[in-house]
Amino acid sequence: MEIFNGRIVRLLHDDVVGDRHQRFILELSEGRTILVVHNIDVAPRIEDLYESAPVTVFGEYEWNELGGLVHWTHFDPKLEHEGGWIEFKGKRYQ
């Protein structure tokens, strides 16, 4: 689990296959981009996201050839995995 600070560079449509995920591309300070996938079947949807918005994400990073993705940005209801979160406009979504 890691903390990522950046700005949203692209909002994507929700992934609705299986568990539903809110998705966006986050650009980190060094210019690298990562996909953030936030499970909205477990955690609340983050309202009013917009491109260029500053966001802090605490989740599990997995590398891939496109730059990687961050998931587990929510509380684990089974208490088997460390929970993550997303902070936006002073509110924590978990």
CYANA upper distance limits for C-alpha pairs under 8 A (distance plus 0.5 A):
  1 MET  CA     58 PHE  CA      7.10
  1 MET  CA     59 GLY  CA      5.48
  1 MET  CA     60 GLU  CA      4.93
  1 MET  CA     61 TYR  CA      7.32
  1 MET  CA     82 GLU  CA      8.33
  1 MET  CA     84 GLY  CA      8.14
  2 GLU  CA     58 PHE  CA      6.00
  2 GLU  CA     59 GLY  CA      6.14
  2 GLU  CA     60 GLU  CA      6.76
  2 GLU  CA     61 TYR  CA      7.56
  3 ILE  CA     56 THR  CA      7.49
  3 ILE  CA     57 VAL  CA      6.09
  3 ILE  CA     58 PHE  CA      4.89
  3 ILE  CA     59 GLY  CA      7.22
  4 PHE  CA     28 LEU  CA      7.64
  4 PHE  CA     56 THR  CA      6.18
  4 PHE  CA     57 VAL  CA      5.57
  4 PHE  CA     58 PHE  CA      6.85
  5 ASN  CA     28 LEU  CA      6.59
  5 ASN  CA     29 SER  CA      7.85
  5 ASN  CA     54 PRO  CA      7.97
  5 ASN  CA     55 VAL  CA      6.52
  5 ASN  CA     56 THR  CA      5.04
  5 ASN  CA     57 VAL  CA      6.96
  6 GLY  CA     26 LEU  CA      6.39
  6 GLY  CA     27 GLU  CA      5.80
  6 GLY  CA     28 LEU  CA      4.91
  6 GLY  CA     29 SER  CA      6.55
  6 GLY  CA     54 PRO  CA      6.20
  6 GLY  CA     55 VAL  CA      6.21
  6 GLY  CA     56 THR  CA      7.10
  7 ARG  CA     26 LEU  CA      6.03
  7 ARG  CA     27 GLU  CA      5.88
  7 ARG  CA     28 LEU  CA      7.30
  7 ARG  CA     51 GLU  CA      7.99
  7 ARG  CA     52 SER  CA      5.70
  7 ARG  CA     53 ALA  CA      5.76
  7 ARG  CA     54 PRO  CA      4.88
  7 ARG  CA     55 VAL  CA      6.42
  8 ILE  CA     24 PHE  CA      7.30
  8 ILE  CA     25 ILE  CA      6.29
  8 ILE  CA     26 LEU  CA      5.04
  8 ILE  CA     27 GLU  CA      6.68
  8 ILE  CA     50 TYR  CA      7.56
  8 ILE  CA     51 GLU  CA      5.51
  8 ILE  CA     52 SER  CA      5.46
  8 ILE  CA     53 ALA  CA      5.94
  8 ILE  CA     54 PRO  CA      7.09
  8 ILE  CA     55 VAL  CA      7.66
  9 VAL  CA     24 PHE  CA      8.23
  9 VAL  CA     25 ILE  CA      6.21
  9 VAL  CA     26 LEU  CA      6.39
  9 VAL  CA     27 GLU  CA      6.74
  9 VAL  CA     51 GLU  CA      5.74
  9 VAL  CA     52 SER  CA      6.30
 10 ARG  CA     24 PHE  CA      6.22
 10 ARG  CA     25 ILE  CA      5.61
 10 ARG  CA     26 LEU  CA      7.90
 10 ARG  CA     51 GLU  CA      6.33
 11 LEU  CA     23 ARG  CA      7.12
 11 LEU  CA     24 PHE  CA      5.00
 11 LEU  CA     25 ILE  CA      6.98
 11 LEU  CA     49 LEU  CA      8.46
 11 LEU  CA     50 TYR  CA      7.69
 11 LEU  CA     51 GLU  CA      7.20
 12 LEU  CA     22 GLN  CA      8.20
 12 LEU  CA     23 ARG  CA      5.85
 12 LEU  CA     24 PHE  CA      5.76
 12 LEU  CA     25 ILE  CA      8.14
 13 HIS  CA     22 GLN  CA      7.70
 13 HIS  CA     23 ARG  CA      7.10
 14 ASP  CA     20 ARG  CA      7.35
 14 ASP  CA     21 HIS  CA      6.04
 14 ASP  CA     22 GLN  CA      5.22
 14 ASP  CA     23 ARG  CA      6.33
 15 ASP  CA     19 ASP  CA      8.47
 15 ASP  CA     20 ARG  CA      6.07
 15 ASP  CA     21 HIS  CA      5.59
 15 ASP  CA     22 GLN  CA      7.11
 15 ASP  CA     23 ARG  CA      7.73
 16 VAL  CA     20 ARG  CA      5.08
 16 VAL  CA     21 HIS  CA      7.16
 19 ASP  CA     39 ASN  CA      7.32
 19 ASP  CA     40 ILE  CA      8.26
 19 ASP  CA     41 ASP  CA      6.72
 20 ARG  CA     39 ASN  CA      6.36
 20 ARG  CA     40 ILE  CA      6.17
 20 ARG  CA     41 ASP  CA      6.30
 21 HIS  CA     37 VAL  CA      6.15
 21 HIS  CA     38 HIS  CA      5.55
 21 HIS  CA     39 ASN  CA      4.86
 21 HIS  CA     40 ILE  CA      5.89
 21 HIS  CA     41 ASP  CA      7.99
 22 GLN  CA     37 VAL  CA      6.27
 22 GLN  CA     38 HIS  CA      5.56
 22 GLN  CA     39 ASN  CA      6.96
 22 GLN  CA     40 ILE  CA      6.91
 22 GLN  CA     45 ARG  CA      7.57
 23 ARG  CA     35 LEU  CA      7.52
 23 ARG  CA     36 VAL  CA      6.07
 23 ARG  CA     37 VAL  CA      5.22
 23 ARG  CA     38 HIS  CA      6.86
 24 PHE  CA     35 LEU  CA      6.39
 24 PHE  CA     36 VAL  CA      5.93
 24 PHE  CA     37 VAL  CA      7.50
 25 ILE  CA     33 THR  CA      7.01
 25 ILE  CA     34 ILE  CA      6.15
 25 ILE  CA     35 LEU  CA      5.09
 25 ILE  CA     36 VAL  CA      6.61
 26 LEU  CA     33 THR  CA      6.00
 26 LEU  CA     34 ILE  CA      5.88
 26 LEU  CA     35 LEU  CA      6.80
 26 LEU  CA     36 VAL  CA      7.39
 27 GLU  CA     31 GLY  CA      6.40
 27 GLU  CA     32 ARG  CA      6.26
 27 GLU  CA     33 THR  CA      4.85
 27 GLU  CA     34 ILE  CA      7.10
 28 LEU  CA     32 ARG  CA      5.95
 28 LEU  CA     33 THR  CA      6.56
 28 LEU  CA     34 ILE  CA      8.36
 32 ARG  CA     67 GLY  CA      7.79
 33 THR  CA     67 GLY  CA      6.74
 33 THR  CA     68 GLY  CA      8.44
 34 ILE  CA     67 GLY  CA      6.12
 34 ILE  CA     68 GLY  CA      5.84
 34 ILE  CA     69 LEU  CA      5.76
 34 ILE  CA     70 VAL  CA      7.59
 35 LEU  CA     67 GLY  CA      8.32
 35 LEU  CA     68 GLY  CA      6.89
 35 LEU  CA     69 LEU  CA      4.94
 35 LEU  CA     70 VAL  CA      6.74
 36 VAL  CA     69 LEU  CA      6.15
 36 VAL  CA     70 VAL  CA      5.36
 36 VAL  CA     71 HIS  CA      6.78
 37 VAL  CA     69 LEU  CA      7.73
 37 VAL  CA     70 VAL  CA      6.72
 37 VAL  CA     71 HIS  CA      5.75
 37 VAL  CA     73 THR  CA      8.15
 38 HIS  CA     43 ALA  CA      8.16
 38 HIS  CA     71 HIS  CA      6.75
 38 HIS  CA     72 TRP  CA      7.68
 38 HIS  CA     73 THR  CA      6.20
 38 HIS  CA     74 HIS  CA      7.74
 39 ASN  CA     43 ALA  CA      6.55
 39 ASN  CA     71 HIS  CA      8.41
 39 ASN  CA     72 TRP  CA      8.10
 39 ASN  CA     73 THR  CA      7.76
 39 ASN  CA     74 HIS  CA      7.49
 40 ILE  CA     44 PRO  CA      6.05
 40 ILE  CA     45 ARG  CA      6.02
 42 VAL  CA     74 HIS  CA      7.42
 42 VAL  CA     75 PHE  CA      7.98
 42 VAL  CA     77 PRO  CA      8.33
 43 ALA  CA     74 HIS  CA      6.25
 43 ALA  CA     75 PHE  CA      7.75
 43 ALA  CA     93 TYR  CA      7.23
 43 ALA  CA     94 GLN  CA      5.77
 44 PRO  CA     93 TYR  CA      6.87
 44 PRO  CA     94 GLN  CA      7.55
 45 ARG  CA     93 TYR  CA      8.27
 46 ILE  CA     88 PHE  CA      8.29
 46 ILE  CA     93 TYR  CA      7.42
 49 LEU  CA     53 ALA  CA      7.39
 54 PRO  CA     88 PHE  CA      7.67
 55 VAL  CA     86 ILE  CA      7.66
 55 VAL  CA     87 GLU  CA      6.45
 55 VAL  CA     88 PHE  CA      5.81
 55 VAL  CA     89 LYS  CA      8.49
 56 THR  CA     86 ILE  CA      6.27
 56 THR  CA     87 GLU  CA      5.63
 56 THR  CA     88 PHE  CA      7.39
 57 VAL  CA     73 THR  CA      7.58
 57 VAL  CA     84 GLY  CA      8.27
 57 VAL  CA     85 TRP  CA      6.55
 57 VAL  CA     86 ILE  CA      4.96
 57 VAL  CA     87 GLU  CA      6.90
 58 PHE  CA     73 THR  CA      6.64
 58 PHE  CA     84 GLY  CA      5.58
 58 PHE  CA     85 TRP  CA      5.71
 58 PHE  CA     86 ILE  CA      6.71
 59 GLY  CA     70 VAL  CA      6.28
 59 GLY  CA     71 HIS  CA      6.05
 59 GLY  CA     72 TRP  CA      5.65
 59 GLY  CA     73 THR  CA      5.33
 59 GLY  CA     74 HIS  CA      8.43
 59 GLY  CA     83 GLY  CA      8.08
 59 GLY  CA     84 GLY  CA      5.37
 59 GLY  CA     85 TRP  CA      7.19
 60 GLU  CA     70 VAL  CA      5.78
 60 GLU  CA     71 HIS  CA      5.83
 60 GLU  CA     72 TRP  CA      6.22
 60 GLU  CA     73 THR  CA      8.00
 60 GLU  CA     84 GLY  CA      8.33
 61 TYR  CA     68 GLY  CA      7.40
 61 TYR  CA     69 LEU  CA      6.18
 61 TYR  CA     70 VAL  CA      4.91
 61 TYR  CA     71 HIS  CA      7.15
 62 GLU  CA     68 GLY  CA      5.93
 62 GLU  CA     69 LEU  CA      5.90
 62 GLU  CA     70 VAL  CA      6.84
 63 TRP  CA     67 GLY  CA      6.68
 63 TRP  CA     68 GLY  CA      4.48
 63 TRP  CA     69 LEU  CA      6.97
 64 ASN  CA     68 GLY  CA      5.01
 64 ASN  CA     69 LEU  CA      7.94
 72 TRP  CA     76 ASP  CA      8.49
 72 TRP  CA     83 GLY  CA      7.04
 72 TRP  CA     84 GLY  CA      6.13
 72 TRP  CA     85 TRP  CA      8.34
 73 THR  CA     83 GLY  CA      7.23
 73 THR  CA     84 GLY  CA      4.58
 73 THR  CA     85 TRP  CA      4.94
 73 THR  CA     86 ILE  CA      6.79
 73 THR  CA     94 GLN  CA      6.96
 74 HIS  CA     83 GLY  CA      5.90
 74 HIS  CA     84 GLY  CA      5.13
 74 HIS  CA     85 TRP  CA      5.62
 74 HIS  CA     86 ILE  CA      8.40
 74 HIS  CA     93 TYR  CA      7.75
 74 HIS  CA     94 GLN  CA      4.62
 75 PHE  CA     82 GLU  CA      7.94
 75 PHE  CA     83 GLY  CA      4.73
 75 PHE  CA     84 GLY  CA      6.50
 75 PHE  CA     85 TRP  CA      7.93
 75 PHE  CA     94 GLN  CA      5.91
 76 ASP  CA     80 GLU  CA      7.22
 76 ASP  CA     81 HIS  CA      6.47
 76 ASP  CA     82 GLU  CA      7.40
 76 ASP  CA     83 GLY  CA      5.98
 83 GLY  CA     94 GLN  CA      8.15
 84 GLY  CA     94 GLN  CA      6.92
 85 TRP  CA     92 ARG  CA      6.92
 85 TRP  CA     93 TYR  CA      6.00
 85 TRP  CA     94 GLN  CA      5.07
 86 ILE  CA     92 ARG  CA      6.16
 86 ILE  CA     93 TYR  CA      5.68
 86 ILE  CA     94 GLN  CA      7.18
 87 GLU  CA     91 LYS  CA      5.98
 87 GLU  CA     92 ARG  CA      4.91
 87 GLU  CA     93 TYR  CA      6.73
 88 PHE  CA     92 ARG  CA      7.12
 88 PHE  CA     93 TYR  CA      8.43
